[in-house]
Amino acid sequence: MSTERRAPLDRRRVADTALRLLDEAGLDGLTLRAIARELDVKAPALYWHFKDKQALLDEMATEMYRRMVAGTALDPADTWRDRLRKANHGLRAGLLAHRDGAKVFSGSRFTGNDHAVQMEETLRLFTAAGFTFADAVRASSTAYAFTIGFVTEEQGVQPLPGERREGFDVEERARLLAEFPLSAKAGAEIFENYDRQFDEGLEIVVAGISARYGVP
């Protein structure tokens, strides 16, 4: 038996194991039974730490967030635009680090207060820049929702970097939609160059926030 398997079972160790298995099996294939088997324990042992799979997903999302912000420091010289760009580029990178990362993160409830440090500083920065408190919350939440949604779609096509699901060949799609030339041509814009797409989409969100709330 390995040293890892002899280590005491706790929430973080279970979450770490679940994240490793997530990369192999995806969210649909991630079961408490499979996690227990990997940890060399009986499945009921996990219920001492998590009442159900959603509770485990909450802990996995929390661990993902810890990894996203580990070793990073907020720059006090950031403008609100800088902070929004950095936060959402970091969020996307963290979600892409795991198969179905966006699905795990979406709708999960953090199990600690780790996220409050950056949230507090971001809201303080936004309100100092001229946003009302409510507008600051809405602006940051809208950018967050854009990133979660974007990566969910991105991972639907490319579950992991270099891996592409069957049925998303752009040239084949164009042939099938030959009688709809604009729709056929759109495939290359929708299903390719995700880095560029994200950059442009986030800039649209930033510009929209500025225009909507009148904060330069």
C-alpha positions as CSV (number, residue, x, y, z in Angstrom):
1,M,0.0,0.0,0.0
2,S,1.4,3.4,-0.9
3,T,2.3,6.1,1.6
4,E,-0.5,8.3,0.2
5,R,-3.1,5.6,0.8
6,R,-1.9,5.2,4.4
7,A,-2.3,8.9,5.0
8,P,-5.4,10.0,7.1
9,L,-8.5,10.6,5.1
10,D,-9.7,14.2,5.1
11,R,-11.7,16.5,2.9
12,R,-8.8,17.9,1.1
13,R,-7.2,14.6,0.3
14,V,-10.6,13.3,-1.1
15,A,-10.9,16.5,-3.2
16,D,-7.4,16.1,-4.6
17,T,-8.1,12.5,-5.6
18,A,-11.4,13.5,-7.1
19,L,-9.7,16.2,-9.2
20,R,-7.2,13.7,-10.5
21,L,-10.0,11.2,-11.4
22,L,-12.0,14.1,-13.0
23,D,-9.2,14.5,-15.6
24,E,-9.4,10.8,-16.5
25,A,-13.2,10.1,-16.4
26,G,-14.9,13.5,-16.7
27,L,-17.7,14.7,-14.5
28,D,-20.2,12.0,-15.7
29,G,-17.7,9.2,-14.8
30,L,-16.7,10.6,-11.4
31,T,-18.4,8.6,-8.7
32,L,-17.9,8.3,-5.0
33,R,-17.3,4.6,-5.5
34,A,-14.4,5.2,-7.9
35,I,-12.9,7.8,-5.6
36,A,-13.1,5.4,-2.6
37,R,-11.5,2.7,-4.7
38,E,-8.6,5.0,-5.6
39,L,-8.2,5.9,-1.9
40,D,-8.4,2.2,-0.9
41,V,-11.4,2.8,1.4
42,K,-15.0,1.7,1.4
43,A,-17.4,4.2,-0.2
44,P,-19.3,4.8,3.1
45,A,-16.1,6.2,4.6
46,L,-16.5,9.2,2.3
47,Y,-19.8,10.1,3.8
48,W,-18.1,11.0,7.0
49,H,-16.7,14.0,5.0
50,F,-19.3,14.6,2.3
51,K,-23.0,14.0,2.6
52,D,-23.4,13.7,-1.2
53,K,-21.7,14.3,-4.5
54,Q,-22.7,17.9,-4.6
55,A,-20.9,18.5,-1.3
56,L,-17.8,16.9,-2.8
57,L,-18.1,19.1,-5.9
58,D,-18.3,22.2,-3.6
59,E,-15.0,21.1,-2.0
60,M,-13.4,20.4,-5.4
61,A,-14.4,23.9,-6.7
62,T,-12.9,25.4,-3.5
63,E,-9.7,23.5,-4.0
64,M,-9.6,24.6,-7.7
65,Y,-9.9,28.2,-6.5
66,R,-7.1,27.8,-4.0
67,R,-4.9,26.6,-6.7
68,M,-5.9,29.5,-9.0
69,V,-4.9,32.1,-6.5
70,A,-1.9,30.3,-4.9
71,G,1.2,32.5,-5.0
72,T,-0.6,35.4,-6.7
73,A,-0.9,38.9,-5.2
74,L,-3.3,41.6,-6.1
75,D,-1.7,44.7,-7.7
76,P,-2.8,47.8,-5.9
77,A,-2.0,49.8,-9.0
78,D,-4.7,47.9,-11.0
79,T,-7.5,49.8,-12.6
80,W,-10.9,48.1,-12.5
81,R,-10.4,47.0,-16.1
82,D,-7.0,45.5,-15.2
83,R,-8.5,43.6,-12.3
84,L,-11.4,42.3,-14.4
85,R,-9.1,41.1,-17.1
86,K,-6.6,39.4,-14.8
87,A,-9.3,37.8,-12.6
88,N,-11.1,36.3,-15.6
89,H,-8.0,35.2,-17.5
90,G,-6.9,33.5,-14.3
91,L,-10.3,31.9,-13.8
92,R,-10.3,30.5,-17.4
93,A,-6.8,29.1,-16.9
94,G,-7.9,27.4,-13.7
95,L,-11.0,25.9,-15.2
96,L,-9.1,24.6,-18.2
97,A,-6.6,22.8,-16.0
98,H,-9.3,20.1,-15.4
99,R,-11.6,18.2,-17.7
100,D,-15.1,19.5,-17.1
101,G,-13.6,22.2,-14.8
102,A,-16.2,24.7,-15.7
103,K,-19.1,22.3,-15.0
104,V,-17.6,21.5,-11.6
105,F,-17.2,25.2,-10.7
106,S,-20.5,26.4,-12.0
107,G,-23.1,26.5,-9.3
108,S,-20.8,25.2,-6.6
109,R,-20.7,26.8,-3.2
110,F,-17.3,27.5,-1.7
111,T,-16.7,25.7,1.6
112,G,-14.4,28.3,3.1
113,N,-13.7,32.0,3.0
114,D,-10.6,31.9,0.6
115,H,-12.5,33.7,-2.1
116,A,-13.5,36.6,0.1
117,V,-10.0,38.1,0.1
118,Q,-10.0,38.9,-3.6
119,M,-13.7,39.6,-3.7
120,E,-13.3,42.3,-1.0
121,E,-10.4,43.9,-2.7
122,T,-12.1,43.8,-6.1
123,L,-15.3,45.4,-4.8
124,R,-13.3,48.1,-3.0
125,L,-11.4,48.8,-6.2
126,F,-14.6,49.1,-8.2
127,T,-16.4,51.4,-5.8
128,A,-13.3,53.6,-5.5
129,A,-13.3,53.9,-9.4
130,G,-16.9,55.2,-9.3
131,F,-19.2,52.2,-9.4
132,T,-22.0,52.0,-6.9
133,F,-21.8,48.9,-4.7
134,A,-24.6,47.2,-6.6
135,D,-23.1,48.1,-9.9
136,A,-19.7,46.8,-8.8
137,V,-21.3,43.4,-7.9
138,R,-23.2,43.2,-11.1
139,A,-20.2,44.1,-13.2
140,S,-17.9,41.5,-11.7
141,S,-20.6,38.9,-11.6
142,T,-21.4,39.4,-15.3
143,A,-17.7,39.0,-16.3
144,Y,-17.6,35.9,-14.1
145,A,-20.7,34.4,-15.7
146,F,-19.3,35.1,-19.2
147,T,-16.1,33.2,-18.3
148,I,-17.9,30.2,-16.8
149,G,-20.2,30.0,-19.8
150,F,-17.4,30.5,-22.3
151,V,-15.3,27.7,-20.8
152,T,-18.3,25.4,-20.5
153,E,-18.7,25.7,-24.3
154,E,-15.0,25.5,-25.0
155,Q,-14.6,22.3,-23.0
156,G,-17.7,20.9,-24.7
157,V,-15.5,20.9,-27.9
158,Q,-12.1,20.5,-26.4
159,P,-12.3,18.6,-23.1
160,L,-8.6,18.9,-22.6
161,P,-5.9,20.9,-24.5
162,G,-5.1,19.0,-27.7
163,E,-8.2,16.8,-27.4
164,R,-11.2,17.5,-29.6
165,R,-14.6,15.8,-29.5
166,E,-15.9,13.9,-32.5
167,G,-18.4,15.9,-34.5
168,F,-16.6,19.3,-34.3
169,D,-14.5,19.2,-37.4
170,V,-14.9,22.6,-38.9
171,E,-14.4,21.5,-42.5
172,E,-16.9,18.7,-42.2
173,R,-19.4,21.1,-40.7
174,A,-18.9,23.5,-43.6
175,R,-19.7,20.7,-46.1
176,L,-22.9,19.8,-44.2
177,L,-24.0,23.4,-44.2
178,A,-23.0,24.2,-47.8
179,E,-26.5,25.5,-48.6
180,F,-26.1,28.0,-45.8
181,P,-22.9,29.8,-46.6
182,L,-22.7,32.3,-43.8
183,S,-23.6,29.6,-41.2
184,A,-21.0,27.3,-42.7
185,K,-18.3,30.0,-42.6
186,A,-19.2,30.8,-39.0
187,G,-17.9,27.5,-37.8
188,A,-14.3,28.7,-38.0
189,E,-15.2,31.6,-35.8
190,I,-17.1,29.5,-33.3
191,F,-15.1,26.4,-32.9
192,E,-11.5,27.6,-33.4
193,N,-9.0,30.0,-31.8
194,Y,-10.5,30.0,-28.4
195,D,-7.8,32.2,-26.9
196,R,-8.6,35.0,-29.3
197,Q,-12.4,34.4,-28.9
198,F,-12.0,34.8,-25.1
199,D,-9.9,37.9,-25.3
200,E,-12.3,39.6,-27.7
201,G,-15.4,38.5,-25.7
202,L,-14.0,39.7,-22.4
203,E,-13.1,43.1,-24.0
204,I,-16.7,43.3,-25.2
205,V,-17.9,42.7,-21.6
206,V,-15.4,45.3,-20.2
207,A,-16.5,47.9,-22.8
208,G,-20.1,47.1,-22.1
209,I,-19.7,47.5,-18.4
210,S,-18.0,50.9,-18.9
211,A,-20.7,52.1,-21.2
212,R,-23.6,50.8,-19.1
213,Y,-22.4,52.3,-15.8
214,G,-20.6,55.4,-17.2
215,V,-17.2,54.5,-15.6
216,P,-14.2,55.1,-17.8
